[in-house]
């Protein structure tokens, strides 16, 4: 059994924020693979389905980003899911827009959602880092991540989320490197090999 958790902030105010691309990706996975309807569980919204013959729980914590680990730990304990079978989908400032990196374990790179999961669960879980680019100045980061994607960005955001959904089977079959390389090729084929970050 696997747990796919998106990282973001709950509520309509934050729904379109760059910080919420993890929510968007996991929602796209649940839609594509016809998971059960979302319902309130584990201090968040959860649903479940099957990918490549494996049961997958999708979770969108509603604890706000900095406390994401509380919800993830609750779901992990309930289902007794191995840490390496948890994947956190999250925004990544240090990657250019529309670039994606995936691996098991690693650093938290100052990301409060990852830091919270590590504190509550341990560190050796999967990370799917969804690049959103950097505004170019550290002082602008807070407002940048909590601002909505611009209309001109929606094409690549949709392509990244759809690509994660299309290739999610590679994560549950533990082909993390192949997931990353095939997603890169898929995004290039759709014209999103290079994307400029607004304001950068």
N, C-alpha and C positions, 0 to 999 in steps of 0.2 A: 504494500500500500504506500502511496505517495501523498505528500501534502504540497500543493502549489499555493503559495501565499503572495498576494500582491501587496506592495507597500504604498501607503498614501494616507490622506486625511479624509474622514467621513463627511458626508453631507453635500448638498448641491453647490454650496459656496466654493468648494474646492474641486469639484468634479472634473473641470477642464484644465486644472493646473499641471504644469510640467512635473511637479513633485508626485503627481498621481498616475504617471504612465504605467507603473507597476499594477495598479488597480485595473487599468484599461487592458493590459496584456492578459491578465488572468481572466477577466470577463470575456475577452475574445476567445480564449481557450474553452471556457465553459460553454459558450454559445456554439462554437464549431462542433464540439463533441457531444452536444445535446445532454448536458448535465441536468440534474434535477433543478427545480426552481430554487432560487436563493432564499434562505431563511435565517433568522437570527440565532446564532449559536457561537459559543467560544468568544464572547465579547466582540462579535463581528457578524458578518454575513457569510454563510457557508453553503456550499452545494456539493454534489458528488456525481461522479460518472466513471466511465471506463475508457482508458486509452491503451491500445496495444495489449488488451487482456488484463490490464492492471487497474485496480480500483484507485481513483485519484480524488482526494478531497481538495476543493478550492476554497480559499479563505481570504476575505478582505477584512482585516482588523478594523474595528471602529473605536480603537483606543487612542487615536491620533498617532502620528508617525513615531514620536519618541517613546511610546509604550507598546509598540508592535509586538514585542517579545512576549508580553503577557498573554495575548490571544493565541499566538503560535504555540507557546508552551502548553496552554490548556488543551488545544486540539491534539498536539503531539502525545500528551499523557493519555488522553481519552482513547486514542486509537493505537497507542504503543508503536508509533512510527519511528523508525531508525533515523537518526540525525542526517545521515547521508541521503535519505530519501525525501528530504525537505528541500524545496527550491523557492528562494525568495526572488521575486521579480521587482526590480527597483530602478529609479532614475539614477543616472551617473553623470555628474558634471564634468568629470575628467575624461569623458569620451566624446568625440564629435557627435553631433546630432545624427541619428539613424545608424550609428555603429553599435554593435552588440557583442558583449563578451560573456562567456559562461564558464564556470569552474566550480569544483567542490572545495570549500574552505577558502582561506585567504584573509586579507585584511578587510577592515570595515571602511577605510578611506574617509573617515570623518562622517559617515552616513549614520544618523541617529537611529534609523529604523533597524539597520544591521547591528549596530551596537547593542540595541535592546534585545534582539534575538540571541545574540552571542551571550549576553548576560544571563538570560533566562534558560537557554537551551544548550549552549556550547557553540563551538566555532565551525565544526566540520560539516556544515550544510551547504547546499548548492546556492550559488548566486547567479542570477541572470541580469547582467548590468546593461541597462538600456540607455544609451548615450543621448543626452539632451543638449550637449554643448555647454559652453561657459560664457557668461556675459562679458568676460574680459577684465573685470575688476572685482576683487574679493568683496568690496563694499556693496556691490550690486547683487550679490548671490541671493540673499534672503528674498528680495522682491522678485528676482528672476524666477526662482523655483516655485514661488507662490503666485505667479501670474499664469494666465491661461496661454495655451499654445495659440499662436496667431493663425488666422485663416489659411495663410500660405503654407503653414507647417502641417496642416491636417493630413495631407497626402502621405508624407513619410511616416507620420505617427500611426496612421491606419495600416500602412504597409508593414511596419515593425510588429504591430500587434497581431495582424493576420498571419505574418510569417511565424511568430511564436506559436500560434494556434496550429498552423499547418504542420509544423515540425516538432510539436510537443512529444510525439511518440519516441523521438530520439532521446529525450530526457528520461523517460521511464524505462528505456532499454539501456540506460547508462552510457549512451554514446554522446557525451557532452561536447567533445571536440568536434564531432561531426555536426551536431546541432549548430554550433557556432559557425563553422565553415559554410554549411549549406545555407544558413540564414544570410550570411554575407553575400553569397552568390545570388540568392533570391532577390535581395534588396538591390544589388547592382543591376540585375536583369529588369527590374521595374523602374530603373532610372534614379535610384536613390543611393548611388555609390558615394557621392559627395553632397553634403547638405550644409548650407551656411547658417550659422546661428544668428538670429536677429540681434542686432546691437553689438555683436562681437567685432 
